[in-house]
Amino acid sequence: MTGVEFDERTGEETRRLAAWASETEFVDLPAPVVELSKQLILDHIGVAIGGMDHEATLIALELARALGGNPQATVLGHGDRTSAVNAALVNGISSHVHDFDDTHIPTILHPTGPIMAAALALAEMHGSSGRDLIRAHAVAVEVSARASLAIFPEHYDAGWHMSGTTGTLGAATAASLLAVLSPSQLVTALGIAATQASGQREQFGAMTKSLHVGKAGSNGVLAALLASRGYTAAPDSLQGRRGMFSVMSAGARAEALTAGLGRDWEIFRVGIKPYSCGVVAHPPIDAVKRLRTERGVKPEQVTRIQLRVNPLVIELTGKKEPRTGLEGKFSVAFCAAVAMIEGTAGPRQFTDEAVARADVVALRDRIHPEADETITHSQAIATAYLHDGSAVTVEVAAASGTPENPLSADELRAKFNDLVEPELGETQAARLLEGIERLETHDRLDELIATAVRGGGGRA
């Protein structure tokens, strides 16, 4: 990483991270990183298309149409071509509105949503290849995850939403790599992104939560495009005395930006969700499903279910009486109830109608989560007390979809098809899936993106 010129006032760790990000090419990526990056991109496009007709997405799309813009990038599913900033906004919202996107488990960052919202827009603008897209995604995941580690948990505990804050840094990184910015320009883009980073956890359960990811993607695009034109930022925007890390965290650790860089890949700590809700609710969902499938417990037999969970489950998903489908995603009792009754917890289980269903509400009110500090984010213990006086207990050591218990390739394809086929049709969904699975072979992404549009004729 020699020969790269930076402002000497920029923090050493920021300089090293930017130099590494700029100099890491596709050929430098380990094969397992490439494969996992492709899986995360496949998952992202699936959840974005799956969210294309959600009310939040349609409102944002209507606004983008009203505002207009140069036809630089495509809105997934719908096919509208608008400015890169507007396309990233709408695509970011649609990818997060179902809370079905991937998660960096240690920091609860959803990295790929903002990164790919920005990356697809810039890749389309610049005629990038599939290899370019994979490289931008994999490197940007590393940047955003490491920035998250530098300020977690104090940042998150204060009420910031990682996907809106450090997600903006990831989006800016991906956009900068695809726009072929220099290392020093990347530092500037990170500074422009840092001053736009926002999103509060109070918005969980509202449309605005998905806006965090949309704005992170669009702000990342804006940061890269401004930096490419000579716009400036403070030289130490991340590590400075009044920079992002100091302002947004009481215990920032800049060394996390570079510890094991290029050797210990944070992408391997990213999980793909099997359930369309807050990730901390996944272990108890697994637990109640196992009560039914493995132990034969039926909802009507239950007088009470005790859930022992990590304290963060109560904090994040403690809504007792959700009124909307979006609020239901942050009610662990509702998540567990609907999953036990229906056997799954996908987008169709998180509707306004589902949270008001009499059978679901009745079971929900018999489910009682209790915080246990000895239990990790990925674990849960469920005990069902039955009408006959007996009790049945199951333990989840690693929730499905976590790096310790990942979805299989077939499960990921099934999730993708379940989301995409209703919107694009079975034949087109199959073409799109096949095209993404050989993403590195595409010299340009035009046909692939055309296949990700309703009625599209691309051959992927």
DAHUZI-V229804 format. One record per backbone hydrogen bond with DSSP energy under -0.5 kcal/mol. CO is the residue of the C=O (numbers start at 0). NH is the residue of the N-H. E is the energy in kcal/mol with one decimal. If there is no record, write none. Layout:
CO:NH:E
CO:NH:E
This chain:
0:3:-0.6
2:4:-0.5
3:5:-0.5
6:9:-2.1
10:14:-2.3
11:15:-2.6
12:16:-2.5
13:17:-2.5
14:18:-2.5
15:19:-2.4
16:20:-2.7
17:21:-2.3
18:22:-2.1
19:23:-1.6
22:24:-0.7
24:27:-1.3
24:28:-0.5
25:28:-1.6
29:32:-0.8
29:33:-2.0
30:34:-2.3
31:35:-2.2
32:36:-2.6
33:37:-2.2
34:38:-1.8
35:39:-2.4
36:40:-2.3
37:41:-2.6
38:42:-2.5
39:43:-2.4
40:44:-2.6
41:45:-2.1
42:46:-2.6
43:47:-2.5
44:48:-2.2
45:49:-2.5
46:50:-1.2
48:51:-1.6
50:53:-1.2
53:57:-2.5
54:58:-2.3
55:59:-1.9
56:60:-2.7
57:61:-2.5
58:62:-2.0
59:63:-2.4
60:64:-2.5
61:65:-2.0
62:66:-2.6
63:67:-2.2
69:71:-2.2
72:81:-2.4
73:75:-0.7
74:78:-2.8
75:77:-1.7
76:453:-3.7
79:74:-2.7
79:81:-0.5
81:71:-1.7
81:72:-2.3
82:86:-2.9
83:87:-2.2
84:88:-1.7
85:89:-2.3
86:90:-2.8
87:91:-2.2
88:92:-2.0
89:93:-2.6
90:94:-1.7
91:95:-0.8
92:95:-1.1
92:96:-1.8
95:98:-2.0
98:276:-0.5
102:104:-1.1
102:270:-3.1
103:106:-1.3
103:107:-1.8
103:108:-1.0
108:103:-3.8
108:110:-0.9
109:113:-0.6
110:114:-1.6
111:115:-3.2
112:116:-2.0
113:117:-1.8
114:118:-2.9
115:119:-2.6
116:120:-0.9
117:121:-2.4
118:122:-2.9
119:123:-2.1
120:124:-2.0
121:125:-2.3
122:126:-0.7
122:127:-2.3
123:126:-0.5
127:444:-0.5
128:132:-1.9
129:133:-2.4
130:134:-2.5
131:135:-2.5
132:136:-2.5
133:137:-2.9
134:138:-2.4
135:139:-2.1
136:140:-2.5
137:141:-1.5
138:142:-2.0
139:143:-2.8
140:144:-2.6
141:145:-2.2
142:146:-2.3
143:147:-2.0
144:148:-2.4
145:149:-1.7
146:150:-0.8
147:150:-1.0
147:151:-1.7
149:252:-2.7
150:154:-2.6
152:156:-3.3
153:157:-1.7
154:159:-1.7
155:158:-1.4
158:200:-3.6
159:161:-0.7
160:163:-1.5
160:164:-1.3
161:165:-0.7
161:166:-2.0
163:197:-1.4
164:167:-1.0
164:168:-0.8
165:169:-1.8
166:170:-2.4
167:171:-2.4
168:172:-2.1
169:173:-2.5
170:174:-2.5
171:175:-2.3
172:176:-2.4
173:177:-2.1
174:178:-1.8
175:180:-2.4
176:179:-0.9
181:185:-2.3
182:186:-1.9
183:187:-1.8
184:188:-2.8
185:189:-2.6
186:190:-1.9
187:191:-2.6
188:192:-2.5
189:193:-2.7
190:194:-1.7
191:195:-0.5
192:195:-1.2
192:196:-0.9
193:196:-0.6
198:160:-2.9
199:202:-1.8
200:203:-2.0
202:205:-2.2
202:208:-0.7
205:208:-1.5
206:209:-1.2
206:210:-1.1
207:211:-1.4
208:211:-0.5
208:212:-0.8
209:213:-2.1
210:214:-3.4
211:215:-2.1
212:216:-2.4
213:217:-2.6
214:218:-3.2
215:219:-1.8
216:220:-1.8
217:221:-2.5
218:222:-2.6
219:223:-2.1
220:224:-2.5
221:225:-2.5
222:226:-2.4
223:227:-2.1
224:228:-0.7
225:228:-1.0
225:230:-2.3
226:229:-1.4
233:236:-1.0
235:239:-2.2
236:243:-3.0
237:244:-2.1
239:242:-2.0
239:245:-0.5
242:246:-2.5
243:247:-2.4
244:248:-1.0
248:251:-0.5
252:255:-1.9
253:256:-2.0
254:257:-1.3
254:258:-1.6
257:260:-2.2
259:262:-2.4
259:263:-3.1
262:264:-0.9
263:265:-0.5
264:267:-1.3
265:268:-2.3
266:269:-1.5
268:104:-2.0
270:102:-2.4
274:276:-1.4
277:280:-1.9
278:281:-1.5
280:284:-1.7
281:285:-2.8
282:286:-2.3
283:287:-2.4
284:288:-2.2
285:289:-2.2
286:290:-1.8
287:291:-1.4
288:292:-3.0
289:293:-2.2
289:294:-1.3
290:296:-2.5
291:295:-0.8
297:300:-2.0
297:301:-0.6
298:301:-1.4
300:386:-2.1
303:384:-3.3
304:306:-0.5
304:367:-3.1
305:307:-0.6
305:382:-2.5
306:308:-0.6
306:369:-3.4
307:380:-1.9
308:371:-2.8
309:312:-2.1
309:313:-0.7
310:314:-1.9
311:315:-2.8
312:316:-2.6
316:331:-3.3
323:327:-2.1
324:328:-1.0
325:328:-0.6
326:329:-2.0
327:330:-1.6
328:277:-1.5
329:318:-2.1
330:334:-2.9
331:335:-2.5
332:336:-2.2
333:337:-2.9
334:338:-1.9
335:339:-2.2
336:340:-2.0
337:341:-2.6
338:342:-2.2
344:275:-3.2
345:348:-1.9
346:349:-1.3
350:354:-1.7
351:355:-0.6
352:355:-0.8
352:356:-0.6
353:356:-0.9
356:360:-2.8
357:361:-2.4
358:362:-1.8
359:363:-3.1
360:364:-2.2
362:365:-1.8
363:366:-1.6
365:304:-2.8
365:367:-0.5
366:368:-0.5
367:306:-2.3
369:308:-2.6
371:374:-1.8
375:378:-1.5
377:398:-1.5
379:395:-3.3
380:307:-3.2
381:393:-2.4
382:305:-2.8
382:384:-0.5
383:385:-0.5
383:391:-2.4
384:302:-3.3
384:303:-1.5
385:388:-2.1
389:385:-2.8
391:383:-3.2
393:381:-2.5
394:396:-0.6
395:379:-1.6
398:401:-1.7
400:271:-0.9
401:404:-1.4
402:405:-0.5
404:400:-2.6
404:401:-0.5
407:411:-2.4
408:412:-2.3
409:413:-2.4
410:414:-2.2
411:415:-2.5
412:416:-2.9
413:417:-2.4
414:418:-1.5
415:419:-2.7
416:420:-2.3
419:422:-1.1
419:423:-3.0
419:424:-0.6
420:424:-2.0
424:428:-2.3
425:429:-2.0
426:430:-1.9
427:431:-2.5
428:432:-2.5
429:433:-2.3
430:434:-2.2
431:435:-2.3
432:436:-2.2
433:437:-0.8
435:438:-1.8
437:440:-2.0
438:441:-1.7
441:129:-2.9
441:130:-0.5
444:448:-2.7
445:449:-2.3
446:450:-1.6
447:451:-0.7
448:451:-0.9
449:452:-1.0
451:76:-2.8
452:455:-2.8
